[in-house]
Amino acid sequence: MTTDDIYVGEFIKPCTAQLAFEVGENLRWEDRREVEETTGLCATAAVLESYYRSSYSVFFRVPNGKTAGVAGVTPDNRIWMLCTQASEEYPHTFVREARRWLKSLPYEYLWNHADMRNESHIKLLKLLGFKFLRYYVINGVPLIEFMKLCVNR
C-alpha cells in the first residue's frame, strides 16, 4: 500500500504547511491547552512540528467549508489529530470521514496519548475503536495512552 491508497474525499485532503498553520491559529481551547501544556510550544508551533514530523498528514473540512482539523501519522506509528471548533459543527460527518481515513492507513498499529480532560477527543477515540492502555502525567497533564491494532494490511 502506498500513500496513493490512503483515503481522500470531499472533506478530507492531504495537508499543507499553510493549512496546518491555519488550524494551529484556530485550535479548540481543549486542544490548545493539551499541546501547549505537554510540549511547551505555542499551539501553532506544535501543530507545525507535528505536520513536519509526519510521514503523511491530512486536513478535514466540514460541509460548510470550514477547516475542522489536521491529523497525521509519524514514522513510529504515532497518530495525532488537532481540531478547530468547526469539528463540532458536523460531528457525524467528521467521525465518518475520520473512520474512512483511519481504515485506509497502511499501518499495523497506531498509538499516542491524549489529555484525559479533552472529552471530545476521548469520545472520538472510542468511536474510532482505539483501546486505552494506561494513565500517566506529563508536565502536570493527565494523559491516557491509546492504541489500535489495524488489520488493513
Backbone bond lengths (Angstrom), bond angles and torsions (degrees), N, CA, C in turn:
res aa  C-N    CA-C-N  psi(-1)  N-CA   C-N-CA  omega(-1)  CA-C   N-CA-C  phi
1 M - - - 1.450 - - 1.527 108.60 -
2 T 1.316 116.01 137.81 1.463 121.50 178.09 1.522 108.99 -115.99
3 T 1.331 115.80 175.68 1.467 118.43 177.77 1.526 111.06 -64.84
4 D 1.334 117.58 -18.47 1.467 120.45 175.26 1.523 111.44 -65.98
5 D 1.338 117.12 -22.59 1.454 121.92 -179.11 1.531 113.00 -87.82
6 I 1.326 117.31 -8.04 1.460 120.39 -178.58 1.520 109.24 -76.56
7 Y 1.310 115.17 136.35 1.462 122.29 -174.52 1.529 112.92 -58.92
8 V 1.314 115.30 130.88 1.462 123.51 164.89 1.515 105.58 -132.36
9 G 1.292 117.02 152.12 1.451 121.21 -177.96 1.510 109.89 -155.54
10 E 1.314 115.22 -162.76 1.458 120.88 -178.84 1.527 111.97 -61.12
11 F 1.333 116.79 -35.17 1.456 120.96 -174.20 1.521 114.10 -110.24
12 I 1.311 118.10 2.44 1.463 121.20 -178.08 1.525 108.27 -139.15
13 K 1.334 115.31 124.87 1.469 121.86 -175.35 1.527 109.29 -139.63
14 P 1.344 116.96 160.90 1.466 118.90 173.06 1.525 110.75 -57.75
15 C 1.304 116.14 143.09 1.466 122.14 -176.21 1.526 111.02 -86.13
16 T 1.328 114.59 158.26 1.461 122.49 171.96 1.528 107.54 -125.39
17 A 1.321 116.56 165.22 1.460 120.33 177.52 1.525 110.42 -60.86
18 Q 1.327 117.84 -38.13 1.467 121.25 179.95 1.528 111.36 -62.68
19 L 1.333 117.24 -42.39 1.470 120.38 178.40 1.522 110.97 -68.15
20 A 1.328 117.34 -39.22 1.468 120.16 176.22 1.523 110.09 -60.83
21 F 1.327 116.91 -42.30 1.463 121.60 177.66 1.528 110.59 -61.22
22 E 1.336 116.75 -45.23 1.469 121.70 179.60 1.522 111.34 -58.32
23 V 1.323 116.49 -44.87 1.466 120.04 178.78 1.526 109.88 -65.25
24 G 1.328 117.16 -43.45 1.461 120.74 178.85 1.515 113.14 -57.50
25 E 1.312 116.28 -34.75 1.462 121.35 178.81 1.528 112.60 -75.57
26 N 1.338 117.04 -16.42 1.469 121.20 -172.92 1.523 113.67 -128.39
27 L 1.323 117.16 28.53 1.462 120.20 -178.10 1.523 112.74 -62.18
28 R 1.328 114.78 148.87 1.462 120.62 168.26 1.528 107.74 -57.16
29 W 1.312 117.26 151.37 1.460 121.12 -178.45 1.524 111.01 -56.92
30 E 1.342 118.15 -43.17 1.465 121.81 -177.44 1.534 111.59 -64.93
31 D 1.332 116.34 -38.91 1.463 120.30 178.68 1.531 110.72 -69.44
32 R 1.318 116.07 -41.67 1.471 120.62 177.75 1.527 110.42 -59.43
33 R 1.331 115.94 -47.62 1.468 120.50 179.75 1.525 110.36 -58.90
34 E 1.332 116.92 -45.91 1.464 121.16 -177.51 1.528 111.59 -60.25
35 V 1.335 117.58 -51.53 1.471 118.27 -175.89 1.523 112.13 -70.73
36 E 1.313 117.46 -37.20 1.467 118.84 -179.34 1.523 111.51 -69.48
37 E 1.335 117.40 -40.31 1.460 119.91 -178.21 1.525 113.21 -76.24
38 T 1.325 118.15 -28.32 1.469 118.98 -179.49 1.526 112.63 -89.49
39 T 1.335 117.69 -29.75 1.471 119.54 -177.04 1.521 113.60 -101.84
40 G 1.333 117.84 -24.38 1.451 120.66 -174.38 1.520 112.92 79.79
41 L 1.330 117.48 2.59 1.465 122.29 178.28 1.521 109.82 -97.94
42 C 1.331 116.76 158.85 1.469 118.80 170.66 1.529 106.87 -68.59
43 A 1.315 117.01 156.98 1.463 121.69 -173.07 1.530 112.41 -56.49
44 T 1.316 117.40 -45.42 1.463 119.89 -177.55 1.521 110.86 -62.21
45 A 1.315 117.36 -43.29 1.473 120.73 178.37 1.525 110.60 -63.76
46 A 1.327 117.71 -39.28 1.469 121.06 179.89 1.530 111.21 -64.45
47 V 1.329 117.08 -41.74 1.464 120.36 178.94 1.526 109.92 -65.73
48 L 1.319 117.04 -45.22 1.466 119.84 179.11 1.528 111.58 -63.45
49 E 1.328 117.37 -39.31 1.462 119.96 177.42 1.529 110.07 -61.93
50 S 1.325 117.49 -44.42 1.469 120.90 178.00 1.524 110.49 -61.03
51 Y 1.317 116.53 -43.47 1.467 121.07 178.67 1.532 110.80 -58.93
52 Y 1.332 117.30 -49.45 1.460 120.57 -176.74 1.527 113.42 -70.89
53 R 1.325 117.78 -24.66 1.471 120.78 178.35 1.529 112.68 -84.11
54 S 1.309 117.40 -8.46 1.461 121.08 -174.51 1.518 112.65 -84.86
55 S 1.328 115.05 145.57 1.464 121.21 171.91 1.522 109.63 -72.67
56 Y 1.322 115.51 -32.18 1.453 121.80 -177.50 1.522 107.93 -154.92
57 S 1.325 116.99 138.59 1.465 119.78 177.34 1.521 110.04 -144.61
58 V 1.328 114.30 156.21 1.464 121.92 -178.41 1.523 109.48 -134.73
59 F 1.335 114.63 164.22 1.460 119.45 169.53 1.518 107.77 -122.72
60 F 1.321 114.51 151.26 1.453 122.39 -179.09 1.522 109.20 -111.00
61 R 1.314 116.27 136.74 1.457 122.26 169.87 1.523 107.11 -116.58
62 V 1.315 116.49 160.83 1.454 121.73 174.32 1.525 107.78 -112.56
63 P 1.345 118.70 167.18 1.465 121.11 -173.06 1.532 116.28 -54.88
64 N 1.319 119.05 -24.95 1.467 119.36 177.96 1.530 112.49 -83.16
65 G 1.348 117.64 4.37 1.454 121.86 175.30 1.513 115.79 92.26
66 K 1.326 117.86 -7.21 1.457 120.59 -179.58 1.525 111.37 -74.35
67 T 1.323 116.49 147.09 1.456 121.01 175.10 1.517 108.67 -76.99
68 A 1.336 116.36 124.48 1.453 121.67 -174.60 1.521 113.24 -98.83
69 G 1.335 117.94 -22.33 1.455 118.51 -179.59 1.510 112.68 168.38
70 V 1.312 114.53 176.19 1.462 122.50 175.10 1.522 107.59 -131.30
71 A 1.329 114.78 153.72 1.460 120.57 178.99 1.513 108.12 -150.57
72 G 1.328 114.95 160.18 1.448 118.78 178.29 1.504 111.43 -167.27
73 V 1.324 114.61 177.85 1.463 122.18 177.92 1.524 107.19 -135.46
74 T 1.329 115.69 130.24 1.462 121.41 179.51 1.535 109.53 -86.00
75 P 1.336 117.80 168.77 1.466 119.64 -179.67 1.535 114.79 -58.90
76 D 1.339 118.09 -21.87 1.471 120.05 178.53 1.536 112.50 -95.54
77 N 1.353 116.39 22.71 1.472 123.97 175.69 1.529 113.86 70.32
78 R 1.300 117.54 19.19 1.470 121.43 178.18 1.529 108.48 -82.65
79 I 1.320 116.19 114.65 1.456 121.35 179.55 1.527 109.09 -91.66
80 W 1.307 117.50 144.82 1.458 121.25 179.47 1.524 109.56 -145.35
81 M 1.310 115.40 153.95 1.462 121.92 176.29 1.519 108.25 -152.40
82 L 1.313 115.88 135.86 1.458 122.13 175.62 1.523 107.86 -132.71
83 C 1.334 116.28 138.76 1.455 120.65 -167.98 1.520 113.83 -126.69
84 T 1.327 113.89 158.69 1.463 122.77 170.96 1.529 107.87 -101.08
85 Q 1.317 116.78 174.64 1.471 121.01 177.26 1.521 111.59 -60.10
86 A 1.334 118.03 -26.64 1.465 121.16 -178.49 1.523 111.63 -60.13
87 S 1.325 117.81 -24.70 1.470 120.46 179.50 1.521 111.71 -62.80
88 E 1.320 117.18 -21.35 1.463 121.17 -178.67 1.525 112.76 -93.19
89 E 1.342 117.42 -6.15 1.466 120.93 -177.93 1.522 112.80 -78.01
90 Y 1.330 117.02 -31.21 1.463 122.93 179.12 1.522 108.14 -133.72
91 P 1.335 118.10 70.20 1.469 120.08 -172.46 1.531 113.78 -61.37
92 H 1.318 118.86 -36.94 1.462 120.20 -178.18 1.528 111.07 -67.82
93 T 1.324 116.40 -42.96 1.465 120.68 177.66 1.521 110.05 -63.61
94 F 1.317 116.36 -43.02 1.462 120.82 -178.35 1.531 111.09 -62.07
95 V 1.319 117.45 -46.64 1.467 121.51 -179.43 1.528 110.18 -66.65
96 R 1.334 117.32 -43.10 1.471 120.44 -179.94 1.530 110.84 -60.27
97 E 1.325 117.34 -44.86 1.463 120.64 -179.78 1.526 111.14 -68.16
98 A 1.321 117.92 -39.93 1.464 121.41 178.12 1.527 109.89 -62.36
99 R 1.314 117.18 -40.78 1.471 121.67 179.39 1.533 110.44 -64.06
100 R 1.324 117.44 -43.72 1.469 120.72 179.04 1.530 110.67 -62.14
101 W 1.331 116.23 -44.47 1.464 120.28 179.99 1.528 109.82 -62.86
102 L 1.326 115.76 -47.50 1.465 120.92 -178.37 1.523 111.46 -58.36
103 K 1.322 117.43 -43.34 1.470 121.09 -179.29 1.525 112.34 -66.04
104 S 1.312 117.82 -23.09 1.466 120.53 -177.58 1.530 113.48 -88.63
105 L 1.334 117.54 -7.81 1.465 119.95 -175.93 1.521 111.75 -71.21
106 P 1.337 117.69 140.99 1.469 121.98 -174.96 1.530 114.58 -90.86
107 Y 1.314 117.45 42.96 1.463 121.03 -175.91 1.521 110.38 -114.94
108 E 1.337 116.02 148.33 1.465 120.49 177.36 1.523 111.35 -75.17
109 Y 1.317 116.17 -30.39 1.459 121.08 177.78 1.529 108.23 -154.41
110 L 1.322 115.51 161.14 1.458 123.33 176.79 1.517 107.55 -135.04
111 W 1.318 117.40 148.86 1.463 120.45 -177.13 1.535 110.22 -156.57
112 N 1.291 116.30 164.10 1.469 125.16 170.37 1.521 107.22 176.07
113 H 1.326 115.26 -162.67 1.461 121.02 172.61 1.517 108.28 -134.76
114 A 1.314 115.66 159.87 1.463 121.95 179.51 1.517 109.09 -136.45
115 D 1.304 115.19 150.93 1.457 122.00 175.11 1.531 107.74 -67.80
116 M 1.311 116.88 122.04 1.461 120.90 -177.90 1.529 112.19 -63.65
117 R 1.324 117.51 -19.84 1.466 120.64 178.39 1.527 111.96 -79.05
118 N 1.336 117.94 -13.42 1.460 122.98 -178.09 1.532 108.42 -86.45
119 E 1.318 115.15 78.68 1.459 121.88 -170.98 1.525 113.80 -59.19
120 S 1.326 118.24 -37.17 1.464 118.84 -178.79 1.522 111.07 -68.37
121 H 1.339 118.42 -34.35 1.463 119.49 177.69 1.524 111.71 -72.84
122 I 1.313 117.50 -36.59 1.464 120.27 176.46 1.533 109.39 -62.77
123 K 1.318 116.88 -43.27 1.464 121.30 178.29 1.530 110.61 -63.32
124 L 1.335 117.36 -43.34 1.459 121.02 178.64 1.526 111.22 -62.20
125 L 1.323 116.76 -43.74 1.465 120.05 178.93 1.535 111.15 -59.23
126 K 1.326 116.97 -40.79 1.463 120.82 177.03 1.525 110.76 -63.02
127 L 1.340 116.81 -45.35 1.462 121.02 179.97 1.527 112.12 -63.23
128 L 1.321 116.90 -29.46 1.460 121.48 -179.45 1.526 113.23 -88.18
129 G 1.333 117.18 0.20 1.455 121.44 173.83 1.521 116.01 87.73
130 F 1.324 117.67 16.89 1.463 119.64 176.09 1.517 109.85 -76.77
131 K 1.331 115.94 149.17 1.467 122.88 176.62 1.519 108.38 -107.34
132 F 1.311 115.25 143.26 1.461 121.17 -179.82 1.523 109.47 -95.33
133 L 1.335 115.25 133.27 1.463 120.54 -171.65 1.524 114.02 -104.90
134 R 1.319 117.64 -51.18 1.470 119.48 -176.57 1.523 110.01 -159.21
135 Y 1.313 113.89 159.70 1.453 122.26 177.99 1.521 109.29 -106.27
136 Y 1.325 117.09 145.21 1.457 121.71 173.71 1.521 108.59 -160.91
137 V 1.311 116.66 175.90 1.461 122.00 -176.68 1.521 109.51 -126.36
138 I 1.332 116.64 133.29 1.467 123.46 172.48 1.524 106.69 -127.16
139 N 1.323 116.28 127.08 1.470 121.85 179.47 1.528 112.11 51.64
140 G 1.317 116.88 35.00 1.458 121.11 179.04 1.520 114.28 80.47
141 V 1.325 118.19 3.83 1.463 122.52 -178.70 1.531 109.46 -97.32
142 P 1.340 118.17 124.14 1.467 120.58 178.48 1.528 109.98 -75.90
143 L 1.313 116.22 115.97 1.463 121.63 -175.85 1.516 111.35 -114.32
144 I 1.312 115.13 154.48 1.453 121.47 173.34 1.530 107.17 -127.48
145 E 1.323 115.17 126.91 1.462 120.86 178.03 1.523 108.50 -81.16
146 F 1.332 116.53 139.71 1.461 120.80 179.39 1.525 110.06 -133.71
147 M 1.351 114.52 159.79 1.458 120.25 -178.01 1.522 109.06 -154.10
148 K 1.327 114.64 152.61 1.468 120.39 174.51 1.516 107.73 -140.71
149 L 1.327 115.59 126.00 1.451 120.90 171.97 1.527 106.93 -82.27
150 C 1.303 116.88 132.75 1.462 121.33 -176.68 1.520 108.98 -111.76
151 V 1.297 116.81 130.46 1.459 121.14 -178.72 1.528 110.55 -108.56
152 N 1.316 116.16 24.32 1.459 121.10 -175.65 1.525 112.68 -78.22
153 R 1.310 117.13 -13.60 1.461 120.58 -173.61 1.503 111.63 -82.00
